[in-house]
Amino acid sequence: MLSMLCKFFDPAINRRRVWHDGLEFRTNCDRCGAELIRGEQGWREFDAIRDDDPERKPHPNTTETSDIDA
């Protein structure tokens, strides 16, 4: 949930930390740490249900592990 300050003002975006998930640009707010996505109207909080899409790729620095044991 965005902090009160972020609700009244735009989120604090660090342009050096923005990444593309295959569909849209994403980052975290530098002020409150909320996950953000860049929509048609600008930056907004990422909603896991509304924004769920199998085409989205994880953050490039995230390593995914397989659930299959070899």
N, CA, C and O atoms as a Tinker XYZ file with bonds, in Angstrom:
   280  protein
     1  N      0.844000   -1.175000    0.000000    73     2
     2  CA     0.000000    0.000000    0.000000    64     1     3
     3  C      0.890000    1.239000    0.000000    63     2     4     5
     4  O      1.864000    1.325000    0.749000    81     3
     5  N      0.539000    2.185000   -0.847000    73     3     6
     6  CA     1.327000    3.404000   -0.932000    64     5     7
     7  C      1.228000    4.217000    0.350000    63     6     8     9
     8  O      0.180000    4.249000    0.996000    81     7
     9  N      2.325000    4.872000    0.713000    73     7    10
    10  CA     2.309000    5.709000    1.910000    64     9    11
    11  C      1.413000    6.915000    1.677000    63    10    12    13
    12  O      1.068000    7.221000    0.536000    81    11
    13  N      1.034000    7.600000    2.746000    73    11    14
    14  CA     0.169000    8.775000    2.638000    64    13    15
    15  C      0.804000    9.849000    1.757000    63    14    16    17
    16  O      0.118000   10.490000    0.961000    81    15
    17  N      2.097000   10.041000    1.898000    73    15    18
    18  CA     2.788000   11.043000    1.096000    64    17    19
    19  C      2.698000   10.704000   -0.390000    63    18    20    21
    20  O      2.519000   11.593000   -1.223000    81    19
    21  N      2.822000    9.429000   -0.716000    73    19    22
    22  CA     2.760000    8.991000   -2.109000    64    21    23
    23  C      1.338000    9.070000   -2.667000    63    22    24    25
    24  O      1.159000    9.158000   -3.882000    81    23
    25  N      0.330000    9.040000   -1.800000    73    23    26
    26  CA    -1.054000    9.171000   -2.268000    64    25    27
    27  C     -1.356000   10.605000   -2.696000    63    26    28    29
    28  O     -2.157000   10.823000   -3.605000    81    27
    29  N     -0.718000   11.593000   -2.043000    73    27    30
    30  CA    -0.964000   12.993000   -2.354000    64    29    31
    31  C     -0.031000   13.529000   -3.428000    63    30    32    33
    32  O     -0.382000   14.462000   -4.151000    81    31
    33  N      1.156000   12.945000   -3.535000    73    31    34
    34  CA     2.143000   13.362000   -4.524000    64    33    35
    35  C      2.494000   12.165000   -5.396000    63    34    36    37
    36  O      2.159000   11.027000   -5.065000    81    35
    37  N      3.162000   12.423000   -6.500000    73    35    38
    38  CA     3.595000   11.325000   -7.360000    64    37    39
    39  C      4.593000   10.436000   -6.621000    63    38    40    41
    40  O      5.319000   10.913000   -5.748000    81    39
    41  N      4.633000    9.144000   -6.964000    73    39    42
    42  CA     5.623000    8.264000   -6.352000    64    41    43
    43  C      7.043000    8.742000   -6.678000    63    42    44    45
    44  O      7.266000    9.394000   -7.698000    81    43
    45  N      7.981000    8.418000   -5.817000    73    43    46
    46  CA     9.382000    8.791000   -6.030000    64    45    47
    47  C     10.025000    7.743000   -6.927000    63    46    48    49
    48  O     10.389000    6.662000   -6.464000    81    47
    49  N     10.163000    8.059000   -8.199000    73    47    50
    50  CA    10.696000    7.119000   -9.184000    64    49    51
    51  C     12.182000    7.357000   -9.381000    63    50    52    53
    52  O     12.599000    8.472000   -9.694000    81    51
    53  N     12.979000    6.317000   -9.201000    73    51    54
    54  CA    14.399000    6.368000   -9.523000    64    53    55
    55  C     14.528000    5.777000  -10.925000    63    54    56    57
    56  O     14.428000    4.563000  -11.100000    81    55
    57  N     14.746000    6.621000  -11.908000    73    55    58
    58  CA    14.770000    6.183000  -13.315000    64    57    59
    59  C     15.858000    5.156000  -13.597000    63    58    60    61
    60  O     15.765000    4.417000  -14.578000    81    59
    61  N     16.874000    5.096000  -12.767000    73    59    62
    62  CA    17.948000    4.114000  -12.974000    64    61    63
    63  C     17.540000    2.706000  -12.559000    63    62    64    65
    64  O     18.229000    1.742000  -12.891000    81    63
    65  N     16.434000    2.576000  -11.840000    73    63    66
    66  CA    15.988000    1.262000  -11.375000    64    65    67
    67  C     14.781000    0.729000  -12.142000    63    66    68    69
    68  O     14.246000   -0.324000  -11.794000    81    67
    69  N     14.352000    1.431000  -13.164000    73    67    70
    70  CA    13.207000    1.002000  -13.971000    64    69    71
    71  C     13.638000   -0.148000  -14.866000    63    70    72    73
    72  O     14.741000   -0.136000  -15.411000    81    71
    73  N     12.773000   -1.134000  -15.017000    73    71    74
    74  CA    13.044000   -2.285000  -15.883000    64    73    75
    75  C     11.767000   -2.647000  -16.637000    63    74    76    77
    76  O     10.672000   -2.254000  -16.237000    81    75
    77  N     11.911000   -3.389000  -17.715000    73    75    78
    78  CA    10.773000   -3.783000  -18.549000    64    77    79
    79  C     10.497000   -5.264000  -18.312000    63    78    80    81
    80  O     11.402000   -6.093000  -18.412000    81    79
    81  N      9.247000   -5.594000  -17.999000    73    79    82
    82  CA     8.887000   -6.985000  -17.698000    64    81    83
    83  C      8.376000   -7.740000  -18.924000    63    82    84    85
    84  O      7.810000   -8.825000  -18.791000    81    83
    85  N      8.568000   -7.181000  -20.096000    73    83    86
    86  CA     8.080000   -7.802000  -21.322000    64    85    87
    87  C      6.775000   -7.199000  -21.786000    63    86    88    89
    88  O      6.405000   -7.346000  -22.951000    81    87
    89  N      6.068000   -6.520000  -20.892000    73    87    90
    90  CA     4.802000   -5.870000  -21.243000    64    89    91
    91  C      4.820000   -4.381000  -20.913000    63    90    92    93
    92  O      4.415000   -3.558000  -21.734000    81    91
    93  N      5.287000   -4.033000  -19.720000    73    91    94
    94  CA     5.311000   -2.650000  -19.266000    64    93    95
    95  C      6.545000   -2.383000  -18.427000    63    94    96    97
    96  O      7.263000   -3.301000  -18.032000    81    95
    97  N      6.776000   -1.098000  -18.163000    73    95    98
    98  CA     7.892000   -0.717000  -17.309000    64    97    99
    99  C      7.486000   -0.847000  -15.851000    63    98   100   101
   100  O      6.345000   -0.575000  -15.479000    81    99
   101  N      8.453000   -1.273000  -15.022000    73    99   102
   102  CA     8.201000   -1.500000  -13.592000    64   101   103
   103  C      9.343000   -0.919000  -12.769000    63   102   104   105
   104  O     10.452000   -0.729000  -13.268000    81   103
   105  N      9.056000   -0.642000  -11.508000    73   103   106
   106  CA    10.059000   -0.195000  -10.540000    64   105   107
   107  C      9.426000   -0.229000   -9.157000    63   106   108   109
   108  O      8.279000   -0.652000   -9.013000    81   107
   109  N     10.149000    0.204000   -8.152000    73   107   110
   110  CA     9.626000    0.375000   -6.794000    64   109   111
   111  C      9.743000    1.841000   -6.429000    63   110   112   113
   112  O     10.667000    2.524000   -6.870000    81   111
   113  N      8.809000    2.327000   -5.625000    73   111   114
   114  CA     8.848000    3.700000   -5.149000    64   113   115
   115  C     10.032000    3.842000   -4.181000    63   114   116   117
   116  O     10.190000    3.042000   -3.258000    81   115
   117  N     10.851000    4.864000   -4.405000    73   115   118
   118  CA    11.994000    5.094000   -3.508000    64   117   119
   119  C     11.551000    5.569000   -2.134000    63   118   120   121
   120  O     12.297000    5.433000   -1.164000    81   119
   121  N     10.351000    6.124000   -2.037000    73   119   122
   122  CA     9.862000    6.658000   -0.770000    64   121   123
   123  C      9.250000    5.565000    0.098000    63   122   124   125
   124  O      9.598000    5.436000    1.272000    81   123
   125  N      8.332000    4.772000   -0.481000    73   123   126
   126  CA     7.599000    3.803000    0.346000    64   125   127
   127  C      7.877000    2.347000   -0.020000    63   126   128   129
   128  O      7.461000    1.443000    0.705000    81   127
   129  N      8.574000    2.103000   -1.135000    73   127   130
   130  CA     8.938000    0.744000   -1.520000    64   129   131
   131  C      7.858000   -0.016000   -2.267000    63   130   132   133
   132  O      8.051000   -1.190000   -2.582000    81   131
   133  N      6.722000    0.615000   -2.563000    73   131   134
   134  CA     5.630000   -0.068000   -3.262000    64   133   135
   135  C      6.054000   -0.455000   -4.676000    63   134   136   137
   136  O      6.786000    0.282000   -5.336000    81   135
   137  N      5.586000   -1.622000   -5.136000    73   135   138
   138  CA     5.831000   -2.036000   -6.513000    64   137   139
   139  C      4.974000   -1.183000   -7.432000    63   138   140   141
   140  O      3.777000   -1.018000   -7.198000    81   139
   141  N      5.588000   -0.638000   -8.482000    73   139   142
   142  CA     4.888000    0.246000   -9.397000    64   141   143
   143  C      4.957000   -0.278000  -10.823000    63   142   144   145
   144  O      5.886000   -0.993000  -11.200000    81   143
   145  N      3.958000    0.091000  -11.602000    73   143   146
   146  CA     3.896000   -0.255000  -13.013000    64   145   147
   147  C      3.502000    1.012000  -13.759000    63   146   148   149
   148  O      2.730000    1.825000  -13.250000    81   147
   149  N      4.035000    1.177000  -14.965000    73   147   150
   150  CA     3.700000    2.377000  -15.737000    64   149   151
   151  C      2.540000    2.057000  -16.664000    63   150   152   153
   152  O      2.698000    1.347000  -17.658000    81   151
   153  N      1.384000    2.585000  -16.328000    73   151   154
   154  CA     0.185000    2.379000  -17.126000    64   153   155
   155  C     -0.042000    3.527000  -18.085000    63   154   156   157
   156  O      0.818000    4.390000  -18.262000    81   155
   157  N     -1.208000    3.526000  -18.700000    73   155   158
   158  CA    -1.537000    4.562000  -19.677000    64   157   159
   159  C     -1.579000    5.955000  -19.059000    63   158   160   161
   160  O     -1.231000    6.931000  -19.723000    81   159
   161  N     -1.994000    6.064000  -17.811000    73   159   162
   162  CA    -2.100000    7.346000  -17.127000    64   161   163
   163  C     -0.841000    7.720000  -16.360000    63   162   164   165
   164  O     -0.804000    8.781000  -15.737000    81   163
   165  N      0.178000    6.893000  -16.384000    73   163   166
   166  CA     1.405000    7.151000  -15.641000    64   165   167
   167  C      1.669000    6.029000  -14.642000    63   166   168   169
   168  O      1.117000    4.935000  -14.765000    81   167
   169  N      2.505000    6.304000  -13.664000    73   167   170
   170  CA     2.887000    5.300000  -12.678000    64   169   171
   171  C      1.749000    5.055000  -11.695000    63   170   172   173
   172  O      1.103000    5.993000  -11.228000    81   171
   173  N      1.511000    3.775000  -11.385000    73   171   174
   174  CA     0.506000    3.377000  -10.399000    64   173   175
   175  C      1.006000    2.142000   -9.673000    63   174   176   177
   176  O      1.961000    1.497000  -10.107000    81   175
   177  N      0.353000    1.816000   -8.562000    73   175   178
   178  CA     0.749000    0.647000   -7.779000    64   177   179
   179  C      0.428000   -0.631000   -8.551000    63   178   180   181
   180  O     -0.643000   -0.756000   -9.145000    81   179
   181  N      1.363000   -1.575000   -8.536000    73   179   182
   182  CA     1.180000   -2.867000   -9.199000    64   181   183
   183  C      0.151000   -3.678000   -8.430000    63   182   184   185
   184  O      0.251000   -3.820000   -7.211000    81   183
   185  N     -0.829000   -4.203000   -9.131000    73   183   186
   186  CA    -1.891000   -5.027000   -8.543000    64   185   187
   187  C     -1.706000   -6.446000   -9.070000    63   186   188   189
   188  O     -1.892000   -6.694000  -10.261000    81   187
   189  N     -1.343000   -7.375000   -8.192000    73   187   190
   190  CA    -1.030000   -8.745000   -8.605000    64   189   191
   191  C     -2.199000   -9.421000   -9.317000    63   190   192   193
   192  O     -1.974000  -10.231000  -10.217000    81   191
   193  N     -3.424000   -9.115000   -8.945000    73   191   194
   194  CA    -4.584000   -9.741000   -9.588000    64   193   195
   195  C     -4.884000   -9.065000  -10.924000    63   194   196   197
   196  O     -5.017000   -9.737000  -11.947000    81   195
   197  N     -4.988000   -7.768000  -10.917000    73   195   198
   198  CA    -5.323000   -7.014000  -12.137000    64   197   199
   199  C     -4.226000   -7.103000  -13.189000    63   198   200   201
   200  O     -4.513000   -7.174000  -14.384000    81   199
   201  N     -2.977000   -7.099000  -12.749000    73   199   202
   202  CA    -1.848000   -7.063000  -13.669000    64   201   203
   203  C     -1.242000   -8.435000  -13.942000    63   202   204   205
   204  O     -0.201000   -8.529000  -14.592000    81   203
   205  N     -1.877000   -9.500000  -13.455000    73   203   206
   206  CA    -1.358000  -10.849000  -13.664000    64   205   207
   207  C     -1.394000  -11.205000  -15.150000    63   206   208   209
   208  O     -2.435000  -11.079000  -15.796000    81   207
   209  N     -0.287000  -11.638000  -15.677000    73   207   210
   210  CA    -0.196000  -12.039000  -17.080000    64   209   211
   211  C      0.981000  -13.002000  -17.207000    63   210   212   213
   212  O      2.080000  -12.689000  -16.748000    81   211
   213  N      0.776000  -14.155000  -17.814000    73   211   214
   214  CA     1.876000  -15.121000  -17.941000    64   213   215
   215  C      3.023000  -14.625000  -18.827000    63   214   216   217
   216  O      4.113000  -15.196000  -18.803000    81   215
   217  N      2.788000  -13.580000  -19.597000    73   215   218
   218  CA     3.831000  -13.023000  -20.466000    64   217   219
   219  C      4.830000  -12.161000  -19.691000    63   218   220   221
   220  O      5.903000  -11.848000  -20.206000    81   219
   221  N      4.489000  -11.776000  -18.461000    73   219   222
   222  CA     5.398000  -10.947000  -17.661000    64   221   223
   223  C      6.628000  -11.746000  -17.261000    63   222   224   225
   224  O      6.532000  -12.900000  -16.844000    81   223
   225  N      7.768000  -11.119000  -17.395000    73   223   226
   226  CA     9.029000  -11.744000  -17.011000    64   225   227
   227  C      9.441000  -11.222000  -15.646000    63   226   228   229
   228  O      9.126000  -10.083000  -15.301000    81   227
   229  N     10.148000  -12.043000  -14.856000    73   227   230
   230  CA    10.614000  -11.574000  -13.545000    64   229   231
   231  C     11.710000  -10.521000  -13.710000    63   230   232   233
   232  O     12.265000  -10.344000  -14.794000    81   231
   233  N     12.005000   -9.835000  -12.620000    73   231   234
   234  CA    13.082000   -8.844000  -12.626000    64   233   235
   235  C     14.363000   -9.521000  -13.112000    63   234   236   237
   236  O     14.626000  -10.664000  -12.738000    81   235
   237  N     15.163000   -8.844000  -13.935000    73   235   238
   238  CA    16.371000   -9.475000  -14.482000    64   237   239
   239  C     17.379000   -9.938000  -13.438000    63   238   240   241
   240  O     18.183000  -10.824000  -13.727000    81   239
   241  N     17.365000   -9.374000  -12.240000    73   239   242
   242  CA    18.294000   -9.796000  -11.189000    64   241   243
   243  C     17.729000  -10.912000  -10.322000    63   242   244   245
   244  O     18.396000  -11.378000   -9.398000    81   243
   245  N     16.508000  -11.344000  -10.613000    73   243   246
   246  CA    15.880000  -12.424000   -9.851000    64   245   247
   247  C     16.216000  -13.756000  -10.506000    63   246   248   249
   248  O     16.114000  -13.913000  -11.722000    81   247
   249  N     16.617000  -14.708000   -9.678000    73   247   250
   250  CA    16.872000  -16.040000  -10.219000    64   249   251
   251  C     15.698000  -16.929000   -9.843000    63   250   252   253
   252  O     15.354000  -17.054000   -8.668000    81   251
   253  N     15.095000  -17.539000  -10.835000    73   251   254
   254  CA    13.981000  -18.447000  -10.589000    64   253   255
   255  C     14.522000  -19.852000  -10.403000    63   254   256   257
   256  O     15.442000  -20.275000  -11.103000    81   255
   257  N     13.944000  -20.567000   -9.453000    73   255   258
   258  CA    14.324000  -21.954000   -9.238000    64   257   259
   259  C     13.184000  -22.849000   -9.673000    63   258   260   261
   260  O     12.013000  -22.488000   -9.560000    81   259
   261  N     13.528000  -23.986000  -10.156000    73   259   262
   262  CA    12.527000  -24.925000  -10.617000    64   261   263
   263  C     11.988000  -25.748000   -9.446000    63   262   264   265
   264  O     12.727000  -26.063000   -8.513000    81   263
   265  N     10.705000  -26.092000   -9.495000    73   263   266
   266  CA    10.112000  -26.931000   -8.460000    64   265   267
   267  C     10.387000  -28.401000   -8.703000    63   266   268   269
   268  O     10.077000  -29.240000   -7.857000    81   267
   269  N     10.970000  -28.722000   -9.856000    73   267   270
   270  CA    11.238000  -30.122000  -10.201000    64   269   271
   271  C     12.582000  -30.524000   -9.627000    63   270   272   273
   272  O     13.600000  -29.891000   -9.905000    81   271
   273  N     12.581000  -31.579000   -8.824000    73   271   274
   274  CA    13.850000  -32.091000   -8.279000    64   273   275
   275  C     14.488000  -33.042000   -9.281000    63   274   276   277
   276  O     13.824000  -33.918000   -9.835000    81   275
   277  N     15.763000  -32.863000   -9.501000    73   275   278
   278  CA    16.468000  -33.731000  -10.464000    64   277   279
   279  C     16.890000  -35.021000   -9.804000    63   278   280
   280  O     17.495000  -35.876000  -10.451000    81   279
